[in-house]
C-alpha cells in the first residue's frame, strides 16, 4: 500500500524496538531499592538456564548464565544494606540485555518468549501498572517519582530487605513453576502470562502502585 509493504516481519521489528526501549526504561524505574534489580536479573537468568536445560536448548544457556554470574558478584555488595549501587547505566544495561536475550530466544523458537515474560513479571507488572495509572491521572510521567508498588511496600515495612527477598521468592516459587508448565507441559503461553500476572496486579493494587505519594499511609 502506497509503495510500502507491511508484513509480520516489519511488525515484529517495530514491536521488538518498542519492547527494547520499554525494558530499558522499565528496569531503570524498578532499580529503586537495594538489591532488587540484581535479584530480579539473577533469578530470571538462572530460571531460564534451568528451563533451557530441561528443554535441551543448550545453545542458549551460556549468555544468561554469564549474566547471572556477573550480576551475582555485584549483588554481594548491592544486597541490602547496599555498599555499592547500580545507577542508570547499570540498570539500563540490564534491561536491554534481558530484553535482547528474550528476543534471541523468541527468534530461535517463538514459544520461548513466554517464560521470559513470565519470569520478568514482577518488574513488568509494577512498572507498567504504575505508568498507566499515572498517565490516566495526567501526571508528567517523565518526572521522577517514588510511586511504584515496591517503593510503597519498602516504606511500609521500613526496610528494603524484605521487599527484595519477596521479589526473589515470587520469581522462584510462583513464576518459575508457571514458566516450567509452559515450556515442559505445553500449558498455553499467553494463559501462563495471565495466570502469572493476575496476582502481581493484585499486589500492585494492594501496595498502591501509581498512587500519589502522599495519599497512602506508611512510614
Secondary structure, DSSP 8 states (H G I E B T S, - for coil): -TT----HHHHHHHHHHHHHHHHHHHHHHH--STTHHHHHHHHHHHHHHHHHHHTT-GGGHHHHHHHHHHHHHHHHHHSSS-SS--HHHHHHHHHHHHHHHHHHHHHH-GGGHHHHHHHTHHHHHHHHHHHHHHHHHT--TTS----SHHHHHHHHHT-SHHHHHHHHHHIIIIIHHHHHHHHHS---HHHHHHHHHHHHHHHHHHTTTTS-GGGS---
